Amino acid sequence: GTGLMGPLLKELGVEYLEGVDLSEGMLSKATGRGYNRLMCGDLLKVFSHEAESGSRATEAPSCDGSFDLVVAADVFVYVGDF
């Protein structure tokens, strides 16, 4: 998305943020909103490390591949029936 959650999460003390979206246009809007890495691609491919060439890292990843928190804001309207 446009990265609106980035500044809010930073205010809450989150130190390292990664963002994922299918749209380069949305990621362009998220640039400068506190994310350390923005990746364009499908979530399944991104989290299986297939989308490394599509990432825009502003800092080297500081974690071991695990996450303390996962936030999906305004995405459920795009998800089909489970």
N, C-alpha and C positions, 0 to 999 in steps of 0.2 A: 504494500500500500504506500501511502504518502508519508509514512513514518510519524504520524501524530502521537503514537505511544512513546516514542523515544525520549522526548524531553520529560514527560511525566515519570517514566521509569527511572531516568537519571536523578530526578528530584527525590525519588524514594531510596536512592542509594545504589542502584544497579551500576556496576562499573563497566561491564562489557556487554555490548548489545550486537546481535546479528539479526539482519532482516532478510526475508525471502519474499519474492513476488514473481509472478509469471510475466509481468510487464516491466520492460526497461523504463518506460515512461513514468510509472509509479515509483520506481527506484530512484529516478532522477529527482523527483520531488522529495524523496526521503533523505537525499544527500544533505549533509549539514545539520541534521537533526539529532546528532549524538550517537549514531550507529558506528561501530568499529568495523563492521563488515556487512556489505549488502550483496545478496546473491540473486541472480535471475534464474528461475527454473522451477520445476515441479518439486514439491516438498519431498516426495519419496526419493527422487534422484539426488537432491541436494543433501539430504541426510544420509544417503549411502555413499557420499563423497564423489558422485559422478559429475558434479557441476563446478568443480574447482576453477575451470577456465572462465566461468561466468561470474566470478566473485570480484568485488571491488573492496579490497582490504585496505583500511586506513591504519591498521596496526596488526601485528602478527597475532593469531589466536592465542589467548592466554589460558585456555582450558584443555582438558584432556579428551575432549569430544563429548563430554557429558554436559548437561544443562541443569541449573538450579531452578529455572523457571521457564515455562513456555507460555507465550501469550498469543492468542489468535483473536485479533480485534476486527470486527465487521467482516468475517469470512463465512459465517454459517449460511448466509443468503446464497452463496455460490456453491455450497456443498449439496450434492444430491441426497436422496433418501438413503438411510443406512439400513 
